[in-house]
Amino acid sequence: MFVENLWISLAIATFAVYRLSRMIGLEEGPFEVFLTFRSWMYSKFEYRWVRNGVVCPLCISFWISLPAALLVTYQLHLDWYAVFWLWISLSGAASFLYKLEQG
């Protein structure tokens, strides 16, 4: 039962991180909410790495995968050090899906 929950949780978290990263970085969103967010970030921060990071789904997936890893760790009652490995793994899997989409 635990292994099934693990794989299902990882799959759901991976697709969620991928979708959120793509929406925030590339799409306008409903009522242009993501476009407005990116414009706000551009006007608020003068650092180039923040501006570039907000339009890069690969960069965004790195940060979005952290709360996803925390949730999966909590849900499955894993040890605290699993958060780091889940964080990196979810980001990598979401990046893989994005690169697969790009061809």
C-alpha positions as CSV (number, residue, x, y, z in Angstrom):
1,M,0.0,0.0,0.0
2,F,2.8,2.4,0.9
3,V,4.6,1.9,-2.5
4,E,1.4,2.5,-4.4
5,N,0.7,5.7,-2.5
6,L,4.3,6.8,-3.1
7,W,4.2,6.4,-6.9
8,I,0.7,8.0,-7.1
9,S,1.8,10.9,-4.9
10,L,5.0,11.4,-6.9
11,A,3.1,11.3,-10.2
12,I,0.5,13.8,-9.1
13,A,3.2,16.1,-7.6
14,T,5.3,15.9,-10.8
15,F,2.4,16.8,-13.1
16,A,1.3,19.6,-10.7
17,V,4.8,21.1,-10.6
18,Y,5.1,20.9,-14.4
19,R,1.7,22.5,-15.0
20,L,2.1,25.3,-12.5
21,S,5.6,26.1,-13.8
22,R,4.4,26.2,-17.4
23,M,1.4,28.4,-16.5
24,I,3.3,30.9,-14.5
25,G,6.2,31.1,-16.9
26,L,4.6,31.0,-20.3
27,E,0.8,31.5,-20.3
28,E,-1.5,34.4,-19.8
29,G,-3.9,32.6,-17.5
30,P,-7.5,33.4,-16.7
31,F,-8.0,37.1,-16.6
32,E,-4.3,37.5,-17.5
33,V,-3.3,36.7,-13.9
34,F,0.0,35.1,-14.8
35,L,0.8,37.8,-17.3
36,T,0.1,40.4,-14.6
37,F,2.2,38.6,-12.1
38,R,5.2,38.5,-14.5
39,S,4.8,42.2,-15.3
40,W,4.7,43.0,-11.6
41,M,7.8,41.0,-11.0
42,Y,9.6,42.8,-13.8
43,S,8.6,46.2,-12.4
44,K,9.4,45.2,-8.8
45,F,12.8,43.6,-9.1
46,E,15.8,45.1,-10.9
47,Y,17.9,41.9,-10.6
48,R,18.3,40.2,-13.9
49,W,18.2,36.7,-12.5
50,V,14.7,37.4,-11.0
51,R,13.4,38.7,-14.3
52,N,14.8,35.8,-16.2
53,G,13.7,33.3,-13.7
54,V,10.1,34.3,-13.7
55,V,9.7,33.5,-17.5
56,C,11.6,30.3,-17.3
57,P,9.5,27.2,-16.5
58,L,12.7,25.3,-15.6
59,C,13.6,27.9,-13.0
60,I,10.1,28.2,-11.7
61,S,9.8,24.4,-11.3
62,F,12.8,24.5,-8.9
63,W,10.9,26.7,-6.5
64,I,7.4,25.2,-6.9
65,S,8.7,21.7,-6.3
66,L,9.8,22.7,-2.7
67,P,6.3,23.0,-1.3
68,A,5.2,20.0,-3.3
69,A,8.1,18.0,-1.7
70,L,7.0,19.2,1.7
71,L,3.4,18.1,1.1
72,V,4.4,14.7,-0.2
73,T,6.8,14.2,2.7
74,Y,4.0,15.1,5.1
75,Q,1.4,13.0,3.4
76,L,3.5,9.9,3.3
77,H,5.1,10.4,6.8
78,L,8.6,10.3,5.3
79,D,11.7,11.3,7.2
80,W,12.6,15.0,7.0
81,Y,15.6,14.5,4.8
82,A,13.4,13.1,2.1
83,V,12.3,16.7,1.4
84,F,15.6,17.5,-0.3
85,W,15.6,14.5,-2.6
86,L,11.9,15.0,-3.5
87,W,12.6,18.7,-4.1
88,I,15.3,17.9,-6.6
89,S,13.5,14.9,-8.1
90,L,10.2,16.8,-8.7
91,S,12.0,19.7,-10.3
92,G,14.0,17.4,-12.5
93,A,10.9,15.4,-13.6
94,A,9.0,18.6,-14.3
95,S,12.0,19.9,-16.3
96,F,12.1,16.6,-18.2
97,L,8.5,16.9,-19.1
98,Y,9.0,20.4,-20.3
99,K,12.0,19.5,-22.5
100,L,10.0,16.5,-23.8
101,E,7.2,18.9,-24.8
102,Q,9.7,21.2,-26.6
103,G,10.9,18.3,-28.7
